[in-house]
Amino acid sequence: MKREELRNEQGLTEQEFLAAYRPGDYERPSVTVDMMIFAKEKDKQDSGLKLLLIQRRNHPCIYQWAIPGGFVEMTESLEEAAARELKEETGLEGIAMTQVHTFGNPKRDPRTRIISCAYMAVVEEGSLVPRAGDDARQAVWFQLSVEKTEKPGSWSFVLENKEQGIWMKYLVEENTPAAMFTHQDTRIWLAPDSKDALAFDHPEFVYCALKQMQLLNMLKKMDLIKGIQERRSIRKFKDMPVPHEVMEAVVAAASFAPSWKNTQTARYIVVEQKELIQTIASDAYMAGFSYNVKTVAGAPALVILTTVKGRSGYERDGSFSTPKGDKWEAFDAGIAAQTFCLAAHEKGLGTVIMGIFDEKKIAELIGLPEGQEIAALIPVGYPDVNPEAPKRKAVSELLTFL
């Protein structure tokens, strides 16, 4: 059966619409790719890191050090452009790179509106010898080190090339858990005693790459099966705050939880104000569940796991393609909660997932954003107990082969 051609409000078929479409009628940003190639000393996890930088040959930022990169051509993919630009500017090829972040501040480049997709790769030190070409005046390795401070969320990174007498230090201040992986809500500035500076907004690129490597190292160190077996529901916590950088790392790991068509609908609202936690404990729990009240009241942090409504389980036209309908939202929330709790366990935190509460009351108390609903409450803190594992069912009772 032949389908009738669909027409828009102007009466045009798709073929007619495309024939009349003129891309030049609309302002369009340019797109670039930038490639961060890190070199790491063999068998060292947290030190011995280097970053390949080029010295720019032309304006803007002439003679400044920058991450290799360039414009994407109309006939190539982002990955193809990244490989081509890396070879042209540094002589390196055959490197598998992953995309880190997309940078789109309208004022990030003085030439025009430019959106840049940043890529990264980690190679073994000594395995690659760069050779400057095209727009690059030089291509050299810089030693990269990270310095921590006592203030939560504050740290710095240093780029140094002793042969050329170049030393750059950038100070970092992360203000919210949203800072993880991105430069949003993060202040990054050049230390006054630095002898040079990176071009454009490239300090933000380095920041995002370092945060991603920090997370990947955390995941590599985690024995997943052991974590699943040893993690317990904790209902008594030490009187110790959970540092923001620890909570950020947990949420960053939880962001890798699978979800319906990668909709990533889970959101994490962290309540730290003691008065608000006490109010939720006393006023927003169902009668008859005093044990839950005590657990919440004694937690240094209460994570309210919410989901964005109308996405998980839905198609673009608003219909369902699963017989579970909108119940798939709860399925995704459960996966997110489990992933969050396992990541928290890896960081030495205790958690317990709770589902009996007055959702309407809590939504009012926290000012729940429109379009979200509460899936679960997760008290979080450093455990003050070490409970035994409950008895588990035999695998023979759980598993069936057909």
ROSE-148949 format. One record per residue (C-alpha): x, y, z; residue number from 1; residue in three letters. Coordinates in pm, whole numbers. Layout:
# residues N
<atom u="X" v="Y" w="Z" seq="NUM" type="ALA"/>
...
***
This chain:
# residues 402
<atom u="0" v="0" w="0" seq="1" type="MET"/>
<atom u="147" v="330" w="-110" seq="2" type="LYS"/>
<atom u="152" v="600" w="156" seq="3" type="ARG"/>
<atom u="21" v="945" w="75" seq="4" type="GLU"/>
<atom u="298" v="1205" w="70" seq="5" type="GLU"/>
<atom u="291" v="1426" w="378" seq="6" type="LEU"/>
<atom u="276" v="1801" w="330" seq="7" type="ARG"/>
<atom u="359" v="2085" w="569" seq="8" type="ASN"/>
<atom u="141" v="2388" w="639" seq="9" type="GLU"/>
<atom u="267" v="2552" w="322" seq="10" type="GLN"/>
<atom u="151" v="2252" w="119" seq="11" type="GLY"/>
<atom u="504" v="2131" w="38" seq="12" type="LEU"/>
<atom u="621" v="1772" w="28" seq="13" type="THR"/>
<atom u="960" v="1693" w="181" seq="14" type="GLU"/>
<atom u="1118" v="1679" w="-165" seq="15" type="GLN"/>
<atom u="974" v="2021" w="-256" seq="16" type="GLU"/>
<atom u="1078" v="2166" w="80" seq="17" type="PHE"/>
<atom u="1438" v="2048" w="38" seq="18" type="LEU"/>
<atom u="1454" v="2176" w="-320" seq="19" type="ALA"/>
<atom u="1356" v="2525" w="-200" seq="20" type="ALA"/>
<atom u="1576" v="2522" w="113" seq="21" type="TYR"/>
<atom u="1861" v="2773" w="107" seq="22" type="ARG"/>
<atom u="2115" v="2723" w="389" seq="23" type="PRO"/>
<atom u="2261" v="3067" w="322" seq="24" type="GLY"/>
<atom u="1936" v="3224" w="442" seq="25" type="ASP"/>
<atom u="2035" v="3146" w="800" seq="26" type="TYR"/>
<atom u="2338" v="3246" w="1003" seq="27" type="GLU"/>
<atom u="2539" v="2936" w="1090" seq="28" type="ARG"/>
<atom u="2823" v="2884" w="1336" seq="29" type="PRO"/>
<atom u="3150" v="2727" w="1227" seq="30" type="SER"/>
<atom u="3249" v="2392" w="1380" seq="31" type="VAL"/>
<atom u="3598" v="2292" w="1489" seq="32" type="THR"/>
<atom u="3758" v="1991" w="1654" seq="33" type="VAL"/>
<atom u="4035" v="2006" w="1915" seq="34" type="ASP"/>
<atom u="4237" v="1702" w="2021" seq="35" type="MET"/>
<atom u="4396" v="1657" w="2363" seq="36" type="MET"/>
<atom u="4665" v="1388" w="2346" seq="37" type="ILE"/>
<atom u="4791" v="1286" w="2688" seq="38" type="PHE"/>
<atom u="5102" v="1073" w="2743" seq="39" type="ALA"/>
<atom u="5129" v="866" w="3058" seq="40" type="LYS"/>
<atom u="5422" v="685" w="3213" seq="41" type="GLU"/>
<atom u="5365" v="310" w="3205" seq="42" type="LYS"/>
<atom u="5205" v="157" w="3518" seq="43" type="ASP"/>
<atom u="5145" v="497" w="3680" seq="44" type="LYS"/>
<atom u="4781" v="582" w="3750" seq="45" type="GLN"/>
<atom u="4790" v="927" w="3906" seq="46" type="ASP"/>
<atom u="5121" v="1084" w="3798" seq="47" type="SER"/>
<atom u="5361" v="1117" w="3506" seq="48" type="GLY"/>
<atom u="5105" v="1283" w="3278" seq="49" type="LEU"/>
<atom u="5197" v="1497" w="2977" seq="50" type="LYS"/>
<atom u="4984" v="1698" w="2733" seq="51" type="LEU"/>
<atom u="5072" v="1773" w="2370" seq="52" type="LEU"/>
<atom u="5040" v="2142" w="2282" seq="53" type="LEU"/>
<atom u="5112" v="2339" w="1968" seq="54" type="ILE"/>
<atom u="5236" v="2695" w="1937" seq="55" type="GLN"/>
<atom u="5004" v="2887" w="1706" seq="56" type="ARG"/>
<atom u="5161" v="3026" w="1390" seq="57" type="ARG"/>
<atom u="4894" v="3288" w="1312" seq="58" type="ASN"/>
<atom u="4628" v="3519" w="1454" seq="59" type="HIS"/>
<atom u="4429" v="3504" w="1671" seq="60" type="PRO"/>
<atom u="4640" v="3415" w="1976" seq="61" type="CYS"/>
<atom u="4956" v="3415" w="1763" seq="62" type="ILE"/>
<atom u="5252" v="3234" w="1926" seq="63" type="TYR"/>
<atom u="5035" v="3119" w="2219" seq="64" type="GLN"/>
<atom u="5021" v="2756" w="2321" seq="65" type="TRP"/>
<atom u="4703" v="2572" w="2233" seq="66" type="ALA"/>
<atom u="4544" v="2232" w="2191" seq="67" type="ILE"/>
<atom u="4584" v="2105" w="1831" seq="68" type="PRO"/>
<atom u="4271" v="2154" w="1625" seq="69" type="GLY"/>
<atom u="4099" v="2311" w="1327" seq="70" type="GLY"/>
<atom u="3784" v="2353" w="1122" seq="71" type="PHE"/>
<atom u="3560" v="2066" w="1012" seq="72" type="VAL"/>
<atom u="3514" v="2040" w="637" seq="73" type="GLU"/>
<atom u="3168" v="2001" w="485" seq="74" type="MET"/>
<atom u="3232" v="1648" w="355" seq="75" type="THR"/>
<atom u="3384" v="1487" w="667" seq="76" type="GLU"/>
<atom u="3261" v="1358" w="999" seq="77" type="SER"/>
<atom u="3383" v="1500" w="1330" seq="78" type="LEU"/>
<atom u="3601" v="1192" w="1382" seq="79" type="GLU"/>
<atom u="3752" v="1226" w="1035" seq="80" type="GLU"/>
<atom u="3821" v="1594" w="1095" seq="81" type="ALA"/>
<atom u="3988" v="1519" w="1430" seq="82" type="ALA"/>
<atom u="4218" v="1260" w="1273" seq="83" type="ALA"/>
<atom u="4305" v="1488" w="979" seq="84" type="ARG"/>
<atom u="4375" v="1798" w="1189" seq="85" type="GLU"/>
<atom u="4586" v="1602" w="1437" seq="86" type="LEU"/>
<atom u="4801" v="1464" w="1154" seq="87" type="LYS"/>
<atom u="4836" v="1803" w="982" seq="88" type="GLU"/>
<atom u="4942" v="1992" w="1294" seq="89" type="GLU"/>
<atom u="5143" v="1728" w="1484" seq="90" type="THR"/>
<atom u="5222" v="1448" w="1237" seq="91" type="GLY"/>
<atom u="5047" v="1195" w="1462" seq="92" type="LEU"/>
<atom u="4800" v="944" w="1320" seq="93" type="GLU"/>
<atom u="4624" v="621" w="1402" seq="94" type="GLY"/>
<atom u="4520" v="734" w="1751" seq="95" type="ILE"/>
<atom u="4179" v="626" w="1886" seq="96" type="ALA"/>
<atom u="4013" v="930" w="2042" seq="97" type="MET"/>
<atom u="3692" v="980" w="2239" seq="98" type="THR"/>
<atom u="3479" v="1293" w="2251" seq="99" type="GLN"/>
<atom u="3497" v="1475" w="2583" seq="100" type="VAL"/>
<atom u="3270" v="1778" w="2558" seq="101" type="HIS"/>
<atom u="3130" v="2035" w="2317" seq="102" type="THR"/>
<atom u="3218" v="2399" w="2384" seq="103" type="PHE"/>
<atom u="2986" v="2667" w="2250" seq="104" type="GLY"/>
<atom u="3027" v="2996" w="2433" seq="105" type="ASN"/>
<atom u="2930" v="3256" w="2168" seq="106" type="PRO"/>
<atom u="3236" v="3467" w="2256" seq="107" type="LYS"/>
<atom u="3492" v="3186" w="2282" seq="108" type="ARG"/>
<atom u="3666" v="3286" w="1954" seq="109" type="ASP"/>
<atom u="3718" v="3646" w="1829" seq="110" type="PRO"/>
<atom u="3687" v="3545" w="1461" seq="111" type="ARG"/>
<atom u="3327" v="3433" w="1450" seq="112" type="THR"/>
<atom u="3076" v="3207" w="1625" seq="113" type="ARG"/>
<atom u="3265" v="2877" w="1661" seq="114" type="ILE"/>
<atom u="3149" v="2557" w="1828" seq="115" type="ILE"/>
<atom u="3425" v="2312" w="1913" seq="116" type="SER"/>
<atom u="3405" v="1939" w="1981" seq="117" type="CYS"/>
<atom u="3691" v="1833" w="2206" seq="118" type="ALA"/>
<atom u="3848" v="1488" w="2180" seq="119" type="TYR"/>
<atom u="4105" v="1313" w="2394" seq="120" type="MET"/>
<atom u="4332" v="1009" w="2397" seq="121" type="ALA"/>
<atom u="4582" v="868" w="2646" seq="122" type="VAL"/>
<atom u="4894" v="705" w="2502" seq="123" type="VAL"/>
<atom u="5206" v="556" w="2655" seq="124" type="GLU"/>
<atom u="5488" v="807" w="2701" seq="125" type="GLU"/>
<atom u="5761" v="776" w="2442" seq="126" type="GLY"/>
<atom u="5542" v="597" w="2189" seq="127" type="SER"/>
<atom u="5477" v="909" w="1979" seq="128" type="LEU"/>
<atom u="5708" v="1179" w="1845" seq="129" type="VAL"/>
<atom u="5514" v="1488" w="1731" seq="130" type="PRO"/>
<atom u="5623" v="1700" w="1436" seq="131" type="ARG"/>
<atom u="5476" v="2049" w="1388" seq="132" type="ALA"/>
<atom u="5302" v="2131" w="1062" seq="133" type="GLY"/>
<atom u="5031" v="2343" w="898" seq="134" type="ASP"/>
<atom u="4916" v="2611" w="1147" seq="135" type="ASP"/>
<atom u="5147" v="2485" w="1422" seq="136" type="ALA"/>
<atom u="5482" v="2659" w="1477" seq="137" type="ARG"/>
<atom u="5590" v="2399" w="1733" seq="138" type="GLN"/>
<atom u="5441" v="2079" w="1877" seq="139" type="ALA"/>
<atom u="5584" v="1981" w="2216" seq="140" type="VAL"/>
<atom u="5493" v="1784" w="2526" seq="141" type="TRP"/>
<atom u="5413" v="1971" w="2848" seq="142" type="PHE"/>
<atom u="5434" v="1809" w="3191" seq="143" type="GLN"/>
<atom u="5089" v="1821" w="3349" seq="144" type="LEU"/>
<atom u="5043" v="1802" w="3725" seq="145" type="SER"/>
<atom u="4745" v="1846" w="3955" seq="146" type="VAL"/>
<atom u="4773" v="2015" w="4293" seq="147" type="GLU"/>
<atom u="4506" v="1971" w="4560" seq="148" type="LYS"/>
<atom u="4408" v="2217" w="4833" seq="149" type="THR"/>
<atom u="4234" v="2175" w="5167" seq="150" type="GLU"/>
<atom u="3927" v="2362" w="5046" seq="151" type="LYS"/>
<atom u="3665" v="2124" w="4896" seq="152" type="PRO"/>
<atom u="3616" v="2179" w="4524" seq="153" type="GLY"/>
<atom u="3932" v="2388" w="4490" seq="154" type="SER"/>
<atom u="4245" v="2264" w="4314" seq="155" type="TRP"/>
<atom u="4485" v="2362" w="4037" seq="156" type="SER"/>
<atom u="4669" v="2219" w="3740" seq="157" type="PHE"/>
<atom u="5013" v="2314" w="3609" seq="158" type="VAL"/>
<atom u="5152" v="2287" w="3255" seq="159" type="LEU"/>
<atom u="5531" v="2311" w="3227" seq="160" type="GLU"/>
<atom u="5798" v="2275" w="2964" seq="161" type="ASN"/>
<atom u="6136" v="2328" w="3130" seq="162" type="LYS"/>
<atom u="6333" v="2332" w="2803" seq="163" type="GLU"/>
<atom u="6145" v="2642" w="2686" seq="164" type="GLN"/>
<atom u="6103" v="2794" w="3032" seq="165" type="GLY"/>
<atom u="5723" v="2786" w="3013" seq="166" type="ILE"/>
<atom u="5513" v="2748" w="3328" seq="167" type="TRP"/>
<atom u="5136" v="2792" w="3344" seq="168" type="MET"/>
<atom u="4920" v="2737" w="3649" seq="169" type="LYS"/>
<atom u="4540" v="2741" w="3647" seq="170" type="TYR"/>
<atom u="4332" v="2766" w="3964" seq="171" type="LEU"/>
<atom u="4000" v="2581" w="3976" seq="172" type="VAL"/>
<atom u="3699" v="2644" w="4196" seq="173" type="GLU"/>
<atom u="3400" v="2413" w="4154" seq="174" type="GLU"/>
<atom u="3085" v="2566" w="4297" seq="175" type="ASN"/>
<atom u="2818" v="2298" w="4246" seq="176" type="THR"/>
<atom u="2790" v="1923" w="4179" seq="177" type="PRO"/>
<atom u="2699" v="2016" w="3819" seq="178" type="ALA"/>
<atom u="3064" v="2108" w="3771" seq="179" type="ALA"/>
<atom u="3156" v="1744" w="3722" seq="180" type="MET"/>
<atom u="3258" v="1676" w="3361" seq="181" type="PHE"/>
<atom u="3178" v="2025" w="3242" seq="182" type="THR"/>
<atom u="3305" v="2373" w="3306" seq="183" type="HIS"/>
<atom u="2958" v="2493" w="3410" seq="184" type="GLN"/>
<atom u="2949" v="2651" w="3758" seq="185" type="ASP"/>
<atom u="3328" v="2624" w="3765" seq="186" type="THR"/>
<atom u="3570" v="2915" w="3785" seq="187" type="ARG"/>
<atom u="3906" v="2858" w="3613" seq="188" type="ILE"/>
<atom u="4164" v="3135" w="3612" seq="189" type="TRP"/>
<atom u="4534" v="3186" w="3544" seq="190" type="LEU"/>
<atom u="4764" v="3217" w="3845" seq="191" type="ALA"/>
<atom u="4931" v="3563" w="3857" seq="192" type="PRO"/>
<atom u="5283" v="3416" w="3859" seq="193" type="ASP"/>
<atom u="5233" v="3214" w="3540" seq="194" type="SER"/>
<atom u="5484" v="3280" w="3260" seq="195" type="LYS"/>
<atom u="5242" v="3209" w="2974" seq="196" type="ASP"/>
<atom u="4876" v="3125" w="2908" seq="197" type="ALA"/>
<atom u="4676" v="2882" w="2698" seq="198" type="LEU"/>
<atom u="4492" v="3021" w="2395" seq="199" type="ALA"/>
<atom u="4116" v="3071" w="2375" seq="200" type="PHE"/>
<atom u="3913" v="2877" w="2636" seq="201" type="ASP"/>
<atom u="4148" v="2579" w="2624" seq="202" type="HIS"/>
<atom u="4195" v="2573" w="3005" seq="203" type="PRO"/>
<atom u="3832" v="2460" w="3021" seq="204" type="GLU"/>
<atom u="3912" v="2179" w="2777" seq="205" type="PHE"/>
<atom u="4195" v="2054" w="2998" seq="206" type="VAL"/>
<atom u="3970" v="2076" w="3304" seq="207" type="TYR"/>
<atom u="3699" v="1859" w="3146" seq="208" type="CYS"/>
<atom u="3953" v="1600" w="3030" seq="209" type="ALA"/>
<atom u="4111" v="1579" w="3376" seq="210" type="LEU"/>
<atom u="3769" v="1528" w="3536" seq="211" type="LYS"/>
<atom u="3687" v="1251" w="3291" seq="212" type="GLN"/>
<atom u="4018" v="1076" w="3356" seq="213" type="MET"/>
<atom u="3958" v="1107" w="3731" seq="214" type="GLN"/>
<atom u="3625" v="927" w="3691" seq="215" type="LEU"/>
<atom u="3766" v="657" w="3464" seq="216" type="LEU"/>
<atom u="4046" v="588" w="3712" seq="217" type="ASN"/>
<atom u="3787" v="556" w="3987" seq="218" type="MET"/>
<atom u="3587" v="307" w="3781" seq="219" type="LEU"/>
<atom u="3899" v="105" w="3691" seq="220" type="LYS"/>
<atom u="3992" v="72" w="4057" seq="221" type="LYS"/>
<atom u="3647" v="-52" w="4148" seq="222" type="MET"/>
<atom u="3597" v="-427" w="4169" seq="223" type="ASP"/>
<atom u="3237" v="-435" w="4052" seq="224" type="LEU"/>
<atom u="3142" v="-786" w="4171" seq="225" type="ILE"/>
<atom u="3304" v="-725" w="4509" seq="226" type="LYS"/>
<atom u="3125" v="-391" w="4538" seq="227" type="GLY"/>
<atom u="2788" v="-552" w="4464" seq="228" type="ILE"/>
<atom u="2848" v="-823" w="4723" seq="229" type="GLN"/>
<atom u="2980" v="-594" w="4997" seq="230" type="GLU"/>
<atom u="2748" v="-296" w="4962" seq="231" type="ARG"/>
<atom u="2485" v="-281" w="5243" seq="232" type="ARG"/>
<atom u="2184" v="-65" w="5322" seq="233" type="SER"/>
<atom u="2309" v="172" w="5594" seq="234" type="ILE"/>
<atom u="2071" v="336" w="5841" seq="235" type="ARG"/>
<atom u="2317" v="487" w="6089" seq="236" type="LYS"/>
<atom u="2577" v="744" w="5990" seq="237" type="PHE"/>
<atom u="2872" v="922" w="6146" seq="238" type="LYS"/>
<atom u="2836" v="1292" w="6218" seq="239" type="ASP"/>
<atom u="3058" v="1386" w="5923" seq="240" type="MET"/>
<atom u="2967" v="1595" w="5617" seq="241" type="PRO"/>
<atom u="3004" v="1449" w="5269" seq="242" type="VAL"/>
<atom u="3250" v="1668" w="5073" seq="243" type="PRO"/>
<atom u="3107" v="1813" w="4754" seq="244" type="HIS"/>
<atom u="3383" v="1668" w="4538" seq="245" type="GLU"/>
<atom u="3299" v="1319" w="4667" seq="246" type="VAL"/>
<atom u="2929" v="1362" w="4590" seq="247" type="MET"/>
<atom u="3018" v="1498" w="4246" seq="248" type="GLU"/>
<atom u="3230" v="1192" w="4172" seq="249" type="ALA"/>
<atom u="2946" v="962" w="4278" seq="250" type="VAL"/>
<atom u="2691" v="1141" w="4058" seq="251" type="VAL"/>
<atom u="2937" v="1144" w="3768" seq="252" type="ALA"/>
<atom u="2968" v="766" w="3794" seq="253" type="ALA"/>
<atom u="2590" v="730" w="3829" seq="254" type="ALA"/>
<atom u="2547" v="928" w="3507" seq="255" type="SER"/>
<atom u="2674" v="617" w="3325" seq="256" type="PHE"/>
<atom u="2366" v="420" w="3432" seq="257" type="ALA"/>
<atom u="2183" v="286" w="3124" seq="258" type="PRO"/>
<atom u="1849" v="446" w="3043" seq="259" type="SER"/>
<atom u="1569" v="427" w="2786" seq="260" type="TRP"/>
<atom u="1724" v="535" w="2454" seq="261" type="LYS"/>
<atom u="1993" v="717" w="2655" seq="262" type="ASN"/>
<atom u="1738" v="973" w="2777" seq="263" type="THR"/>
<atom u="1927" v="1007" w="3109" seq="264" type="GLN"/>
<atom u="1623" v="1126" w="3301" seq="265" type="THR"/>
<atom u="1763" v="1081" w="3654" seq="266" type="ALA"/>
<atom u="1836" v="1395" w="3857" seq="267" type="ARG"/>
<atom u="1996" v="1422" w="4203" seq="268" type="TYR"/>
<atom u="1895" v="1690" w="4453" seq="269" type="ILE"/>
<atom u="2127" v="1687" w="4755" seq="270" type="VAL"/>
<atom u="1979" v="1825" w="5077" seq="271" type="VAL"/>
<atom u="2250" v="1926" w="5327" seq="272" type="GLU"/>
<atom u="2065" v="2180" w="5541" seq="273" type="GLN"/>
<atom u="2004" v="2010" w="5875" seq="274" type="LYS"/>
<atom u="1680" v="2194" w="5940" seq="275" type="GLU"/>
<atom u="1537" v="2090" w="5604" seq="276" type="LEU"/>
<atom u="1644" v="1728" w="5655" seq="277" type="ILE"/>
<atom u="1476" v="1730" w="5997" seq="278" type="GLN"/>
<atom u="1157" v="1880" w="5849" seq="279" type="THR"/>
<atom u="1145" v="1614" w="5577" seq="280" type="ILE"/>
<atom u="1203" v="1343" w="5838" seq="281" type="ALA"/>
<atom u="931" v="1467" w="6072" seq="282" type="SER"/>
<atom u="668" v="1601" w="5831" seq="283" type="ASP"/>
<atom u="702" v="1404" w="5507" seq="284" type="ALA"/>
<atom u="704" v="1040" w="5614" seq="285" type="TYR"/>
<atom u="398" v="819" w="5635" seq="286" type="MET"/>
<atom u="268" v="733" w="5982" seq="287" type="ALA"/>
<atom u="392" v="403" w="6120" seq="288" type="GLY"/>
<atom u="742" v="422" w="5971" seq="289" type="PHE"/>
<atom u="933" v="578" w="6261" seq="290" type="SER"/>
<atom u="1245" v="378" w="6175" seq="291" type="TYR"/>
<atom u="1271" v="562" w="5845" seq="292" type="ASN"/>
<atom u="1226" v="894" w="6024" seq="293" type="VAL"/>
<atom u="1525" v="819" w="6248" seq="294" type="LYS"/>
<atom u="1741" v="715" w="5952" seq="295" type="THR"/>
<atom u="1671" v="1030" w="5751" seq="296" type="VAL"/>
<atom u="1711" v="1261" w="6052" seq="297" type="ALA"/>
<atom u="2055" v="1115" w="6125" seq="298" type="GLY"/>
<atom u="2192" v="1144" w="5771" seq="299" type="ALA"/>
<atom u="2438" v="1424" w="5691" seq="300" type="PRO"/>
<atom u="2300" v="1435" w="5335" seq="301" type="ALA"/>
<atom u="1971" v="1332" w="5181" seq="302" type="LEU"/>
<atom u="1970" v="1267" w="4807" seq="303" type="VAL"/>
<atom u="1632" v="1310" w="4644" seq="304" type="ILE"/>
<atom u="1636" v="1108" w="4325" seq="305" type="LEU"/>
<atom u="1396" v="1252" w="4069" seq="306" type="THR"/>
<atom u="1312" v="1172" w="3709" seq="307" type="THR"/>
<atom u="1220" v="1399" w="3421" seq="308" type="VAL"/>
<atom u="865" v="1303" w="3327" seq="309" type="LYS"/>
<atom u="743" v="1217" w="2978" seq="310" type="GLY"/>
<atom u="1069" v="1087" w="2827" seq="311" type="ARG"/>
<atom u="1158" v="738" w="2947" seq="312" type="SER"/>
<atom u="944" v="486" w="2759" seq="313" type="GLY"/>
<atom u="808" v="751" w="2525" seq="314" type="TYR"/>
<atom u="859" v="810" w="2155" seq="315" type="GLU"/>
<atom u="897" v="1157" w="2002" seq="316" type="ARG"/>
<atom u="527" v="1171" w="1916" seq="317" type="ASP"/>
<atom u="429" v="1103" w="2279" seq="318" type="GLY"/>
<atom u="330" v="740" w="2226" seq="319" type="SER"/>
<atom u="474" v="433" w="2398" seq="320" type="PHE"/>
<atom u="670" v="163" w="2221" seq="321" type="SER"/>
<atom u="682" v="-57" w="2531" seq="322" type="THR"/>
<atom u="387" v="-240" w="2688" seq="323" type="PRO"/>
<atom u="511" v="-106" w="3024" seq="324" type="LYS"/>
<atom u="397" v="244" w="2924" seq="325" type="GLY"/>
<atom u="512" v="518" w="3160" seq="326" type="ASP"/>
<atom u="618" v="255" w="3415" seq="327" type="LYS"/>
<atom u="955" v="247" w="3239" seq="328" type="TRP"/>
<atom u="1038" v="570" w="3421" seq="329" type="GLU"/>
<atom u="1048" v="376" w="3748" seq="330" type="ALA"/>
<atom u="1266" v="111" w="3583" seq="331" type="PHE"/>
<atom u="1525" v="373" w="3479" seq="332" type="ASP"/>
<atom u="1508" v="536" w="3823" seq="333" type="ALA"/>
<atom u="1584" v="200" w="3985" seq="334" type="GLY"/>
<atom u="1890" v="151" w="3766" seq="335" type="ILE"/>
<atom u="2009" v="504" w="3849" seq="336" type="ALA"/>
<atom u="1956" v="446" w="4223" seq="337" type="ALA"/>
<atom u="2152" v="119" w="4218" seq="338" type="GLN"/>
<atom u="2438" v="273" w="4020" seq="339" type="THR"/>
<atom u="2448" v="572" w="4256" seq="340" type="PHE"/>
<atom u="2461" v="348" w="4563" seq="341" type="CYS"/>
<atom u="2740" v="129" w="4421" seq="342" type="LEU"/>
<atom u="2947" v="436" w="4332" seq="343" type="ALA"/>
<atom u="2884" v="577" w="4680" seq="344" type="ALA"/>
<atom u="3001" v="248" w="4835" seq="345" type="HIS"/>
<atom u="3322" v="269" w="4632" seq="346" type="GLU"/>
<atom u="3380" v="613" w="4783" seq="347" type="LYS"/>
<atom u="3332" v="479" w="5137" seq="348" type="GLY"/>
<atom u="2978" v="612" w="5174" seq="349" type="LEU"/>
<atom u="2673" v="430" w="5305" seq="350" type="GLY"/>
<atom u="2329" v="457" w="5150" seq="351" type="THR"/>
<atom u="1977" v="318" w="5179" seq="352" type="VAL"/>
<atom u="1704" v="351" w="4917" seq="353" type="ILE"/>
<atom u="1365" v="456" w="5055" seq="354" type="MET"/>
<atom u="1029" v="462" w="4880" seq="355" type="GLY"/>
<atom u="770" v="538" w="5150" seq="356" type="ILE"/>
<atom u="722" v="914" w="5186" seq="357" type="PHE"/>
<atom u="482" v="1200" w="5121" seq="358" type="ASP"/>
<atom u="587" v="1299" w="4770" seq="359" type="GLU"/>
<atom u="365" v="1606" w="4752" seq="360" type="LYS"/>
<atom u="495" v="1743" w="5082" seq="361" type="LYS"/>
<atom u="861" v="1689" w="4990" seq="362" type="ILE"/>
<atom u="806" v="1849" w="4650" seq="363" type="ALA"/>
<atom u="674" v="2160" w="4826" seq="364" type="GLU"/>
<atom u="959" v="2168" w="5079" seq="365" type="LEU"/>
<atom u="1238" v="2150" w="4820" seq="366" type="ILE"/>
<atom u="1069" v="2345" w="4540" seq="367" type="GLY"/>
<atom u="1077" v="2051" w="4299" seq="368" type="LEU"/>
<atom u="1138" v="2175" w="3943" seq="369" type="PRO"/>
<atom u="838" v="2153" w="3711" seq="370" type="GLU"/>
<atom u="838" v="1841" w="3495" seq="371" type="GLY"/>
<atom u="1011" v="1622" w="3753" seq="372" type="GLN"/>
<atom u="877" v="1372" w="4002" seq="373" type="GLU"/>
<atom u="1039" v="1209" w="4303" seq="374" type="ILE"/>
<atom u="1143" v="847" w="4255" seq="375" type="ALA"/>
<atom u="1324" v="769" w="4581" seq="376" type="ALA"/>
<atom u="1500" v="917" w="4882" seq="377" type="LEU"/>
<atom u="1858" v="807" w="4953" seq="378" type="ILE"/>
<atom u="2012" v="905" w="5289" seq="379" type="PRO"/>
<atom u="2391" v="929" w="5240" seq="380" type="VAL"/>
<atom u="2682" v="945" w="5483" seq="381" type="GLY"/>
<atom u="2984" v="768" w="5623" seq="382" type="TYR"/>
<atom u="2862" v="442" w="5787" seq="383" type="PRO"/>
<atom u="2857" v="411" w="6164" seq="384" type="ASP"/>
<atom u="2758" v="43" w="6141" seq="385" type="VAL"/>
<atom u="2877" v="-261" w="5946" seq="386" type="ASN"/>
<atom u="2576" v="-490" w="5910" seq="387" type="PRO"/>
<atom u="2598" v="-852" w="5801" seq="388" type="GLU"/>
<atom u="2469" v="-946" w="5457" seq="389" type="ALA"/>
<atom u="2110" v="-1074" w="5458" seq="390" type="PRO"/>
<atom u="2069" v="-1432" w="5349" seq="391" type="LYS"/>
<atom u="2053" v="-1462" w="4968" seq="392" type="ARG"/>
<atom u="1846" v="-1701" w="4762" seq="393" type="LYS"/>
<atom u="2027" v="-1986" w="4587" seq="394" type="ALA"/>
<atom u="2120" v="-1929" w="4223" seq="395" type="VAL"/>
<atom u="1919" v="-2240" w="4132" seq="396" type="SER"/>
<atom u="1609" v="-2063" w="4261" seq="397" type="GLU"/>
<atom u="1680" v="-1747" w="4062" seq="398" type="LEU"/>
<atom u="1809" v="-1879" w="3731" seq="399" type="LEU"/>
<atom u="1628" v="-2065" w="3454" seq="400" type="THR"/>
<atom u="1779" v="-2190" w="3127" seq="401" type="PHE"/>
<atom u="1549" v="-2268" w="2834" seq="402" type="LEU"/>
***
